[in-house]
Amino acid sequence: MPRTLSRDEVARLCQSGTAVSLNGVDLTGVDLGGLALAGADLSYAVLEGASLRGADLGRAILWAVRARGADFSDANLEGVQLGAADLSGAKLRGACLRKASLMGTTLRDADLRGADLGGTAPDPALSQGAMLGP
C-alpha cells in the first residue's frame, strides 16, 4: 500500500534543503498549490484530483504518475519528465510545459488552453479530446 502524505508534510520536505523524493506516494486530492517542487521525484506517485495550481515543478520527474483530474493550472512544468504518465482530464490551463518530455503521456480530455507548449507536442493518439489553444 502506498504511503500517504499531507500538504504540511510535503511542504516540510520542500523546506528541508535536500532533494525531494515523493516516489510512489499517494497524494490523492491533496492541495499542493504554490509549492516549490522543482527537481522533485514524483515517479509513480498518485496525484488524482490533487491541486498543483501555481506549483513549481520545473525539471521534476513525474514518470508513470497517475494524475487523472489533477489541477496543474498556471504551474511551471518546464523541462518536466512525464513519460508514461496519465493526465487524463487534468487541468493544465496556463501551465508552462516548455521542453517537457511527454513521451507516452496520456492527455485525453485534458484542458491545455493557454498552456505554453514551447514546441512540445502531445501524442495525438494519447490526447483525444484534449482542449488546446488560447
DACORMO-V722500 format. One record per residue. N is the residue number from 1. RES is the residue in one small letter. SS is DSSP state (A for helix, B for strand, O for the rest). PHI is phi as a letter, one per 40 degrees, with the letter a starting at -180 (NA if undefined). NEAR is the number of other ideal C-beta (glycine too) atoms within 8 Angstrom. Layout:
n | res | ss | phi | near
N | RES | SS | PHI | NEAR
N | RES | SS | PHI | NEAR
This chain:
n | res | ss | phi | near
1 | m | O | NA | 2
2 | p | O | c | 7
3 | r | O | c | 7
4 | t | B | b | 8
5 | l | O | b | 11
6 | s | O | c | 7
7 | r | A | d | 9
8 | d | A | c | 6
9 | e | A | c | 8
10 | v | A | c | 16
11 | a | A | c | 9
12 | r | A | c | 8
13 | l | A | c | 10
14 | c | A | c | 11
15 | q | A | c | 6
16 | s | O | c | 7
17 | g | O | g | 3
18 | t | O | b | 4
19 | a | O | c | 6
20 | v | O | c | 12
21 | s | B | b | 6
22 | l | O | b | 14
23 | n | O | d | 9
24 | g | O | g | 8
25 | v | O | c | 12
26 | d | B | c | 9
27 | l | O | b | 14
28 | t | O | d | 10
29 | g | O | g | 6
30 | v | O | c | 12
31 | d | B | c | 6
32 | l | O | b | 13
33 | g | O | d | 10
34 | g | O | g | 6
35 | l | O | c | 12
36 | a | B | c | 6
37 | l | O | b | 16
38 | a | O | d | 10
39 | g | O | g | 8
40 | a | O | c | 13
41 | d | B | b | 10
42 | l | O | b | 14
43 | s | O | d | 11
44 | y | O | g | 7
45 | a | O | c | 14
46 | v | B | b | 10
47 | l | O | b | 14
48 | e | O | c | 11
49 | g | O | g | 8
50 | a | O | c | 14
51 | s | B | b | 9
52 | l | O | b | 15
53 | r | O | d | 11
54 | g | O | g | 8
55 | a | O | c | 14
56 | d | B | c | 9
57 | l | O | b | 15
58 | g | O | d | 11
59 | r | O | g | 7
60 | a | O | c | 14
61 | i | B | b | 9
62 | l | O | b | 13
63 | w | O | c | 11
64 | a | O | f | 8
65 | v | O | c | 14
66 | r | B | b | 10
67 | a | O | b | 14
68 | r | O | c | 11
69 | g | O | g | 9
70 | a | O | c | 14
71 | d | B | b | 11
72 | f | O | b | 15
73 | s | O | d | 11
74 | d | O | f | 7
75 | a | O | c | 14
76 | n | B | c | 10
77 | l | O | b | 15
78 | e | O | c | 12
79 | g | O | g | 9
80 | v | O | c | 14
81 | q | B | b | 10
82 | l | O | b | 14
83 | g | O | d | 11
84 | a | O | f | 7
85 | a | O | c | 14
86 | d | B | b | 9
87 | l | O | b | 15
88 | s | O | d | 11
89 | g | O | g | 8
90 | a | O | c | 14
91 | k | B | c | 9
92 | l | O | b | 15
93 | r | O | c | 11
94 | g | O | g | 7
95 | a | O | c | 14
96 | c | B | c | 10
97 | l | O | b | 15
98 | r | O | d | 11
99 | k | O | f | 7
100 | a | O | c | 13
101 | s | B | c | 7
102 | l | O | b | 13
103 | m | O | d | 8
104 | g | O | g | 9
105 | t | O | c | 14
106 | t | B | c | 10
107 | l | O | b | 13
108 | r | O | d | 11
109 | d | O | f | 7
110 | a | O | c | 14
111 | d | B | b | 9
112 | l | O | b | 15
113 | r | O | c | 9
114 | g | O | g | 7
115 | a | O | c | 12
116 | d | B | c | 7
117 | l | O | c | 11
118 | g | O | f | 9
119 | g | O | g | 6
120 | t | O | c | 10
121 | a | O | b | 6
122 | p | O | c | 12
123 | d | O | c | 10
124 | p | A | d | 6
125 | a | A | c | 5
126 | l | A | b | 11
127 | s | O | b | 12
128 | q | O | c | 8
129 | g | O | g | 6
130 | a | O | c | 12
131 | m | B | c | 8
132 | l | O | b | 6
133 | g | O | h | 5
134 | p | O | c | 3
